Amino acid sequence: MNIENIVGKLRKNEILILPTDTIYGLTSIVSEENKIKINKLKNRPEDQEIIILVSSLKMARKWIHTDEESSELLVSNEPTTVIGVSQKGDPFQAVRVVRDKNLISIIEKTGALYSTSANIHGSPYIDDLEIFKTIVNEDDVYYTKKLKGEPSRIFNSLLGTFLR
């Protein structure tokens, strides 16, 4: 993957399909405009929240309040998204610390990223280059290989339970 090319496109508010630690995601810089664009691509409500990917626990704490349990889950070996009380004004936010070195490098250059499964809302997860090309421009798909194929665990720190 050409990291500088990806960073340049993200800084122009483009929506890309990128590999994550788990599945391919529709990915962008965090902004209200990009949230609406991603949700339109997925055919879901424009105001639906999107998971925020960060490169470290320190960065996660800029987005959500963390207690000991949620901090441990965010840095655990198993990819885990934590829903917590937002630091940014929304009632809550979902955050995941990534492990993929390329993604960490991208986030360190762009700041936190939105990422959600690259599929139509309610449909199974996709890992198919040809289908990805029907969602975004072919030049905006960064397909590297088949991935794990399962989304991350989701822990709701407000309820103290796993949702997935």
N, C-alpha and C positions, 0 to 999 in steps of 0.2 A: 504494500500500500504506500502511496505517495502522501506522507503526512502533511507536507506543506500545501499540496494541492487540496486536500480535504479541509485543512484549516482555512485556506483562502475561500473556498466555497461556503463553509459554515459562516465565516465573517460577513459574507454577502447575503446572509439569511436564506441560503438554499436548504432544502430538505433533502437529506441523503439517506441511503440505506447502508448501514454499517454493521459489521459483526460486533457483537458484545461478548460477554463471558458466557452467555447462554444461547440466545437466538439472535437473528438479524433484526435490527430495529430501524424504524423511521426516526431519524436523528436530526436535531437542530440546536442552535444556540437558544438558550432560555429567553423567550419573550412572549408577550401576549399574542402578537401577530403570528409567530411561528406555532404557538399552541393551536390557534384557529386553523392554520393551514394544515397541520398534521391531522387534526380531528376531522377536517373535511375529506382528506385523503382516505381516512379510515371509515367514513360514513357514520360518525358518531357525533353526539352533541358538541358544539364548538367550545363550550366552557368546561368540558370534562378535563380533569387534572391529568397530567402526564408525569411519569416517573422522571426524576432528575438524577442523572449520573454525575458522580463526583470522583475525584482522584485520591481523596484521603479522608480520614475521619475528621481532621481539622476543617476541611471544606464542607463536609456533611453538617457540621455544627453551625455553619453559617446559614443553613437552610432549615434545620429542625433542632428542637431541644432534645438532648439525648441523656438518658440515664445509663447506669452501668450495663444493664441487660441489652439495651438497644445498641450501645457502643460496641459491645462484644459481638453482637450479631452482624453489625456493619463490617467488621474486620475479620469475620470468621472465614474459613476456607470454602464454605458453601455459599454461593452467591445469594445474598439476602437483601431484599428491599424492606426498608423500615418506614412505616407511616408514623409520623410524629407531629407534635404541635409545631406549626410553622414559625420561623423567625421573621418571615417576610410579610405578614399581614393576613394571609389566608388562614382559615382555621387550622388546616393540617396540610401536610405535604408528604409525598413518598420519595425516598432517597435511597440510592444504592452506591456503595463504593466499588468501583470496578477493579479487576485484577489484570485485565489484558494490557500488556505494555504499550501497544500502539494506541489504544484508547486513552490510557493515562497520559501519554505524550500529547495527544490531541487536546484533552481537557486542560492540561497545564498551559496550553497556548491560547485556548478559547474561553476558558471558564466552564462552569457547569453546563451540561447538555440535557435537553429533553431526549428521551428515547422510549419508544413503545413498539410493540411487535409489528413487523411489517406485513400486515394483513388487513383485511376488511373486518371491522368490528363484529365480533361474534363468530368469526370463521376460525378454522384451525390455523396453527402457526405454520408459516411457510419457510422453506429452505430450497428455493428453486429460482435460479437466475432468470429464466424466461418469464416467470410470473412477476418477479421484481420489476422487470423492464416495463410491465404494463401499469405499474403504480407510479413510478417516477421516471425521468429521462434516463436512458441507458448509461449516460456519462456520470450519473449520480448514484450508481449502484457499485458498491465495493465488495464484490463477492470473492471470498478467499477460499472457502472450503465448507463442507458440511459441518454444522455445529452440533452441540449437545442436543438441541431440539426441544429442550424443556425450559420454560421461563423460570426466573428466580423464585425462591420462597418469598412470601410476603408476610411480614410480622407487623401487626398493629400494636404499637407501643401504648396507645391510649386504652386499649382493651386488654393488653397483655396476652394476646392470642395470635396464632398463625392463621392467616386466611387462605394460604395455599402452601 
